[in-house]
Amino acid sequence: MGKKRIILVVIIVLLLPLLVGLIIPKNRMVTEMDIIDKMYFFILADIANHYEESAWRTDIDTIIQHPSIDGQEAWVEHFKDGDTVLWMVQRLSEKDYVRIIFDPHGKQLMRSITIADVNGKTAIRYLEETYEPNPIKRFLTLFKNTEQDRAKQYIDDLKEKHKPDPNAPEDDGMGW
């Protein structure tokens, strides 16, 4: 009877991640939001300047311009962990910035960065569609979600770049 129990436990342990992964949808959306203590046009300048992103994004090794895709500029992000992401730029408006991501599974996904002025500060929302066909990998995202981590890191890096300088002189409101 002991062997049967061990076999049953092993089967359950092996099947549980698969069953849970089958329940988790293949397509998901990760979201991060925050307020950055800078006016929105400073933040937009950083979001739109892909040449300089690797200077302030701590998880990026390099960003290299790729030949245009359907007449749109395209870029490849090379992450420090070895991953690469190919995306194409589509700027929808002054405050909505979209990157169409070319997923290795042949899907086109969207990364949307929206900013808004809030009393001289910038509200930022980062949304990214994800697609994972493998149910075991979907199960593992319950413990380590790379896309969610990257979204948070992107906003944290922007906040760090625009952190107020504690040594800067106080603004007396008179422009001096």
C-alpha positions as CSV (number, residue, x, y, z in Angstrom):
1,M,0.0,0.0,0.0
2,G,2.9,2.4,0.6
3,K,4.2,2.1,-2.9
4,K,0.8,3.0,-4.3
5,R,0.6,6.1,-2.2
6,I,4.0,7.2,-3.3
7,I,3.1,6.7,-6.9
8,L,-0.2,8.5,-6.4
9,V,1.6,11.5,-4.7
10,V,4.2,11.6,-7.5
11,I,1.4,11.6,-10.2
12,I,-0.5,14.4,-8.4
13,V,2.7,16.4,-8.0
14,L,3.5,16.0,-11.6
15,L,-0.1,16.7,-12.9
16,L,-1.0,19.6,-10.6
17,P,1.2,22.2,-12.4
18,L,-0.2,21.0,-15.8
19,L,-3.8,21.2,-14.6
20,V,-3.4,24.6,-13.0
21,G,-1.5,25.8,-16.1
22,L,-4.4,24.7,-18.3
23,I,-6.8,26.9,-16.3
24,I,-4.6,30.0,-16.6
25,P,-5.4,31.8,-19.9
26,K,-2.7,31.9,-22.7
27,N,-3.2,35.6,-23.2
28,R,-2.9,37.8,-20.2
29,M,-2.2,41.5,-19.4
30,V,0.3,42.8,-17.0
31,T,-0.1,46.4,-15.6
32,E,2.0,48.7,-13.5
33,M,1.0,52.3,-12.6
34,D,2.7,55.1,-10.6
35,I,3.2,58.8,-10.2
36,I,6.6,60.3,-11.2
37,D,7.5,63.7,-9.8
38,K,8.3,65.4,-13.1
39,M,6.1,67.0,-15.8
40,Y,4.9,64.6,-18.4
41,F,6.9,66.0,-21.3
42,F,10.1,65.1,-19.6
43,I,8.8,61.5,-19.2
44,L,7.6,61.4,-22.8
45,A,11.0,62.5,-24.0
46,D,12.6,59.5,-22.2
47,I,9.9,57.1,-23.4
48,A,10.3,58.2,-27.0
49,N,14.1,58.3,-27.0
50,H,15.0,54.7,-27.6
51,Y,18.7,55.5,-28.3
52,E,19.2,56.4,-24.6
53,E,17.0,53.8,-22.9
54,S,19.8,51.5,-22.1
55,A,21.4,54.4,-20.1
56,W,18.6,54.5,-17.6
57,R,16.9,51.1,-17.8
58,T,18.8,48.8,-15.4
59,D,17.5,45.5,-16.9
60,I,18.5,46.4,-20.5
61,D,21.9,45.7,-21.9
62,T,21.4,47.4,-25.3
63,I,18.6,48.6,-27.5
64,I,19.4,48.5,-31.2
65,Q,17.5,49.9,-34.1
66,H,16.1,47.2,-36.4
67,P,15.2,47.7,-40.1
68,S,11.7,49.3,-40.4
69,I,8.8,46.9,-40.4
70,D,5.8,48.0,-42.6
71,G,7.3,51.5,-42.7
72,Q,7.4,51.8,-38.9
73,E,10.6,52.2,-36.9
74,A,11.5,49.0,-35.1
75,W,13.9,48.2,-32.2
76,V,15.4,45.1,-30.4
77,E,15.7,45.2,-26.7
78,H,18.6,43.0,-25.4
79,F,18.0,42.3,-21.7
80,K,20.8,41.5,-19.3
81,D,19.3,38.1,-18.6
82,G,19.8,37.1,-22.3
83,D,16.2,37.7,-23.5
84,T,15.5,39.8,-26.6
85,V,12.3,41.5,-27.6
86,L,11.6,42.9,-31.1
87,W,9.1,45.7,-31.2
88,M,7.7,48.3,-33.6
89,V,6.8,51.9,-32.6
90,Q,3.3,53.4,-32.9
91,R,2.8,56.7,-31.2
92,L,-1.0,57.2,-30.9
93,S,-1.0,60.7,-29.4
94,E,1.1,63.1,-27.3
95,K,0.4,61.0,-24.2
96,D,-0.2,57.4,-25.6
97,Y,2.8,55.4,-26.8
98,V,2.4,51.9,-28.2
99,R,5.0,49.3,-29.0
100,I,3.9,46.3,-31.0
101,I,5.9,43.3,-29.8
102,F,6.7,40.5,-32.1
103,D,6.3,37.4,-30.0
104,P,8.5,34.3,-30.7
105,H,5.2,32.3,-31.0
106,G,4.2,34.4,-34.0
107,K,1.7,36.6,-32.2
108,Q,1.7,40.4,-32.3
109,L,1.3,41.8,-28.8
110,M,1.0,45.3,-27.5
111,R,3.0,47.3,-24.9
112,S,1.2,50.5,-24.1
113,I,2.6,53.4,-22.1
114,T,0.1,56.1,-21.2
115,I,1.1,59.3,-19.3
116,A,-1.1,62.1,-17.9
117,D,-0.3,65.4,-16.2
118,V,-1.4,65.4,-12.6
119,N,-0.7,68.8,-11.0
120,G,2.8,69.0,-12.5
121,K,3.6,65.4,-11.9
122,T,3.2,62.5,-14.3
123,A,0.8,59.6,-13.9
124,I,2.1,56.6,-15.9
125,R,0.4,53.4,-16.8
126,Y,2.4,50.5,-18.4
127,L,0.3,47.7,-19.9
128,E,1.7,44.7,-21.8
129,E,-0.1,41.8,-23.4
130,T,1.6,38.4,-22.9
131,Y,1.0,35.1,-24.6
132,E,2.2,31.7,-23.3
133,P,1.0,28.5,-25.0
134,N,2.9,26.2,-22.6
135,P,0.7,25.4,-19.6
136,I,3.7,24.5,-17.4
137,K,5.3,27.9,-18.1
138,R,1.9,29.6,-17.3
139,F,1.9,27.8,-14.0
140,L,5.4,29.0,-13.3
141,T,4.3,32.6,-13.8
142,L,2.4,32.3,-10.6
143,F,5.8,32.4,-8.9
144,K,8.0,34.4,-11.3
145,N,6.4,36.6,-13.9
146,T,9.1,38.1,-16.0
147,E,6.8,40.5,-17.9
148,Q,5.3,41.9,-14.6
149,D,8.8,42.3,-13.2
150,R,10.0,44.1,-16.3
151,A,6.9,46.5,-16.3
152,K,7.7,47.3,-12.6
153,Q,11.4,47.8,-13.3
154,Y,10.6,50.1,-16.3
155,I,8.6,52.5,-14.1
156,D,11.0,52.2,-11.1
157,D,13.9,53.1,-13.5
158,L,12.0,56.1,-14.8
159,K,11.2,57.2,-11.2
160,E,14.9,56.8,-10.3
161,K,16.0,58.8,-13.3
162,H,13.7,61.7,-12.4
163,K,14.1,61.5,-8.6
164,P,14.4,65.1,-7.2
165,D,17.9,66.1,-6.4
166,P,18.1,66.6,-2.6
167,N,21.0,69.0,-3.1
168,A,19.1,71.3,-5.6
169,P,18.3,74.7,-4.2
170,E,14.7,75.3,-3.2
171,D,12.4,77.0,-5.7
172,D,11.1,80.2,-4.1
173,G,8.4,80.6,-6.8
174,M,10.1,83.7,-8.2
175,G,12.4,81.9,-10.6
176,W,15.6,82.7,-8.8
